[in-house]
Amino acid sequence: MFTVEDAKVLIDLARKAIESVLTGQKLEVPDWIKERYSQPMGVFVTLKDRINHNLRGCIGLPYPVLPLWEAVMDAAISAAFKDPRFIPIQSLDELNNTIIELTLLTPPKEVEVPDKRLLPQVIKVGRDGLIVEALGRSGLLLPQVPVEHGWDERMFLSQTCLKAGLPPDCWLWPETKVKTFQGQIFEEVSPGGEVVEKPLTG
């Protein structure tokens, strides 16, 4: 489990990583950050407009393939400049009007059930994030997404299938893999300001 103080360090690092791209200046990460946050971990960075909290970008690494500090920087830069759904962040002024949300993930685990129709009883909105994999495609939704939209477990499964570009009932296919993960979610109250942990309630 991470503290709000940890999250503040990591979110500040995410903001500085985006700033470094905008200014063209190399970011030197302090050794103490590299040492303290060296464990590999999955992470997502979500960018939201300060005024109305509209989504501005969201990309991450679902699997623990990079040290946490490096994963945070990678996800932040990708969310700011490589999310194909949005125009890249254009300026420091725009960044200064953007709130950063950080989700720290547990490693995804495949859900094993004797009958795929039991999946809605096994997963839990307000606790789990989902990954659906089939036909060489995959879709991921963070644990906060169904809570924010008021979905139940069946709708959560269907929406994750759609995120993968697959039919909404693909979670029932025998060959489909459904994986769950959990997340700790932290968000800036204001751009570059106080950080709070966001509770999940289903």
C-alpha positions, 0 to 999 in steps of 0.5 A: 500500500502506498501513502498520499506522500508517495503518491505526491512524489510520483504525481509530481514526477509525472508532471515534470516528465510532461514538462520536460517534453514540452520544454525540451529539457532532460529530466534528471530523476533523483537517485532517492526516487529511483531507489524508493520506487524501484519495484516493478509495477503496473500504473496508469496516468489519467489527465483531466481538465481542471474546470470540468474534469473531462478526460484529457488522456489516459494511458498506462502499463497494466503489467509490472514491466518497469520500475515504478518511477520509470513506469509513471514517467512513461505513462504520463508522457504517453497520456499527454502526447500519445493517446489517439483519442485526444489532441496532445498537450500543447503548452505548459499553460495547458498542463497547468490547467490539467489534473493528474490522476495516478492508479497503481495496479496489482498484477493482473490475474486470470479469473478461473470459473467452471462456467463463464456465466458465473463471471458476474458473480466473481468480479466486483465493481468497486474493487476490480479492474478488468482485462478481456483478451480474445482473438488477439485483441485486448481491452482494459478498464480501470476499477474506477470506471464502472463506479463513475458510470454506475455499471453493474458487473455484467455491464462492466464485462460488456464494456471491457469487451467493447473496449477491446473492439469485440462484441459485448458478450465476448466474455462468455466465449470459451476462449476469452481470458478475463483478468482482474486487478486492483488499484490504489487511486490518487488525484491532485485536488488542483494542478500541481497541488494537494494529492488525495486518495480516491476511495472506491465504492461499488 
